[in-house]
Amino acid sequence: MASRRDFLSQGLRLTAAGLVAVPLIDAHAARGVQSDETGAAPPPDLFDAQVVDLDFWVKPRTLSVVRPQSGERTSVLYWKDGQVIDSAYQELCHILRDVNGKASMAIDPKLLETLWASQAFVARYGLDKPLEILSGYRTPASNSRLREQGIPAARQSLHMSGKAADVRIAGLTEEVLGGLVRSFRQGGVGFYYRSGPRGGWIHADTGLNRTWKG
């Protein structure tokens, strides 16, 4: 595993290259974190979430999400003391529903864990933003429609079994968010680079560990 010093030098290069879309180093310093001998506060270790300790995984989990398509947003405590809170889980399944097909299904709890962990990890460094859900569960019909329209959608997409979501976090590029999601080692990660004010997105699923660019 790379050392924090390795992350420091890499993080400074990434910031200079524009991969971090907000000044996370400045935000980190503003919270009173001591700087190292270079005079710059250490940037977040965005590329290896394995550095987190056990306390990170046993604390209560609140997931804050927004669904741009429907304008819905919620911030819900869904896991505490080692147990999923059923009413909160049902609310998250609803917000990750197929907005176009108007159908929902049980979302894989492992997927919720990855989404929560990504949001909670960057929040530790001052980037406290809701997770934007661009696509969650898809009915087979909705998935086929996307394919017909030329929109990236695998024929056997894990979206159709509630095991995948397309997401982004304002202020993070696809490279940074995708690198973080990949470091949890919980499944597949797709990097979808797009220009424009909203940028691209990251596909996260609970299938085999793999990566691709779309």
C-alpha positions in Angstrom: 0.0 0.0 0.0 1.3 3.5 -0.9 2.3 5.7 2.0 0.6 9.0 2.9 3.7 10.7 1.6 3.1 9.1 -1.8 -0.5 10.3 -1.8 0.7 13.8 -0.9 2.9 14.1 -4.0 0.3 12.5 -6.2 -2.5 14.6 -4.9 -0.6 17.8 -5.6 0.0 16.7 -9.1 -3.7 15.8 -9.6 -4.8 19.1 -8.3 -2.5 20.9 -10.6 -3.8 18.8 -13.5 -7.4 19.8 -12.7 -8.6 16.3 -11.7 -9.9 17.7 -8.4 -12.5 20.2 -9.3 -12.6 22.0 -6.0 -9.7 23.2 -3.8 -9.7 20.3 -1.4 -6.3 21.2 0.0 -7.5 24.6 1.0 -10.7 23.3 2.5 -8.7 20.7 4.5 -6.3 23.3 5.8 -9.2 25.5 6.8 -10.4 22.8 9.2 -7.1 23.2 11.2 -5.2 20.2 9.9 -1.5 20.6 10.3 0.6 20.9 7.2 3.7 18.9 6.5 7.2 20.4 6.0 6.3 21.4 2.4 3.9 24.0 3.9 0.9 22.4 2.1 -1.9 20.6 4.0 -2.0 16.9 3.0 -4.7 16.3 0.3 -7.3 13.6 0.8 -6.2 10.0 0.1 -8.8 9.6 -2.6 -7.2 6.7 -4.3 -7.1 4.1 -1.5 -10.0 3.8 0.8 -8.3 0.9 2.4 -6.5 3.4 4.7 -9.7 3.9 6.7 -9.8 2.3 10.2 -12.4 0.1 11.7 -14.2 3.0 13.3 -15.2 4.2 9.8 -17.1 1.0 9.1 -18.9 0.7 12.4 -20.3 4.2 12.8 -24.0 4.9 11.9 -24.5 5.4 8.1 -26.5 8.3 6.7 -26.7 8.6 3.0 -27.6 11.9 1.4 -28.8 11.6 -2.2 -30.5 13.7 -4.9 -32.3 12.4 -8.0 -31.9 15.1 -10.7 -34.6 13.5 -13.0 -37.3 13.8 -10.4 -36.0 16.6 -8.2 -36.2 14.3 -5.2 -33.6 14.4 -2.4 -33.3 12.8 1.0 -30.8 12.3 3.8 -31.5 9.2 5.7 -29.9 7.2 8.5 -30.2 3.6 7.1 -27.7 1.6 9.1 -26.9 1.6 12.8 -25.5 -0.9 15.4 -24.8 -3.4 12.6 -28.4 -3.4 11.4 -30.2 -2.0 8.3 -33.2 0.2 9.3 -36.0 -1.2 7.2 -38.0 2.0 6.7 -34.9 3.9 5.6 -33.8 1.1 3.3 -37.3 1.1 1.7 -37.0 4.9 1.2 -33.6 4.4 -0.5 -35.0 1.7 -2.7 -37.7 4.1 -3.8 -35.3 6.9 -4.7 -33.1 4.5 -6.6 -36.1 3.2 -8.6 -36.6 3.3 -12.3 -37.9 6.8 -12.7 -38.9 6.2 -16.4 -40.3 2.8 -15.9 -42.0 3.8 -12.6 -40.9 0.6 -10.9 -38.7 -0.3 -8.0 -37.0 -3.3 -6.5 -34.8 -4.3 -3.6 -31.4 -2.6 -4.0 -28.3 -4.7 -3.1 -27.2 -3.5 0.4 -23.6 -3.9 -0.7 -24.3 -1.2 -3.3 -25.6 1.2 -0.7 -22.5 0.5 1.4 -20.3 1.6 -1.5 -22.3 4.7 -2.2 -22.4 5.7 1.5 -18.7 5.0 2.0 -17.7 7.1 -1.0 -19.7 10.0 0.3 -18.6 9.6 3.9 -14.9 9.3 2.8 -14.8 12.6 1.0 -16.9 14.3 3.6 -14.0 13.8 6.1 -12.0 16.2 4.0 -14.6 19.0 3.7 -16.5 17.9 0.6 -19.9 17.4 2.1 -22.2 17.0 -0.9 -25.2 14.8 -1.7 -24.6 11.9 -4.0 -26.4 12.5 -7.4 -28.2 9.3 -8.6 -28.4 9.5 -12.3 -29.6 5.9 -12.7 -30.4 3.2 -10.2 -32.7 0.2 -10.9 -33.8 -0.2 -14.5 -36.6 -2.4 -15.8 -35.6 -4.5 -18.8 -37.8 -2.3 -21.0 -36.0 0.9 -19.8 -32.6 -0.8 -20.4 -33.6 -1.8 -23.9 -34.8 1.8 -24.7 -31.4 3.2 -23.6 -29.6 0.8 -25.9 -31.9 1.7 -28.8 -31.1 5.4 -28.2 -27.4 4.7 -28.3 -26.9 5.4 -24.6 -24.4 3.1 -22.8 -26.3 0.2 -21.3 -25.1 -3.4 -21.2 -27.5 -6.1 -22.5 -27.3 -7.9 -19.2 -26.9 -4.7 -17.1 -26.7 -5.1 -13.3 -29.0 -2.1 -13.1 -31.8 -4.6 -13.9 -31.1 -6.5 -10.7 -30.7 -3.5 -8.4 -26.9 -4.0 -8.2 -25.7 -0.9 -10.0 -26.0 2.9 -10.0 -24.6 5.7 -12.0 -23.5 8.5 -9.7 -21.5 11.7 -9.3 -20.6 14.1 -6.6 -20.4 17.8 -7.3 -16.8 18.9 -7.1 -15.1 15.6 -8.0 -14.1 14.5 -11.5 -14.8 11.1 -12.8 -11.2 10.1 -12.3 -11.1 11.0 -8.6 -14.6 9.6 -7.7 -14.0 6.5 -9.8 -10.6 5.9 -8.2 -12.2 6.1 -4.8 -15.1 3.8 -5.7 -12.6 1.3 -7.2 -10.5 1.3 -4.1 -13.4 -0.2 -2.0 -13.0 -3.3 -4.1 -16.7 -4.1 -4.0 -17.4 -4.6 -7.7 -17.2 -3.0 -11.1 -16.5 0.6 -11.9 -17.1 2.4 -15.2 -15.7 5.8 -16.0 -17.9 7.9 -18.2 -16.1 11.1 -19.2 -18.3 13.9 -20.6 -17.7 17.6 -21.2 -20.2 20.3 -20.2 -21.2 22.0 -17.0 -22.4 18.8 -15.3 -19.6 16.5 -16.4 -19.7 12.8 -16.6 -20.4 10.1 -14.1 -19.3 6.9 -12.5 -21.0 3.5 -12.8 -20.7 1.4 -9.6 -21.9 -2.2 -9.2 -21.5 -5.2 -7.0 -20.5 -7.6 -9.7 -17.0 -8.8 -10.5 -14.1 -6.4 -9.8 -13.4 -4.8 -13.1 -13.0 -1.3 -14.7 -13.8 0.2 -18.1 -14.3 3.6 -19.8 -17.4 4.5 -21.7 
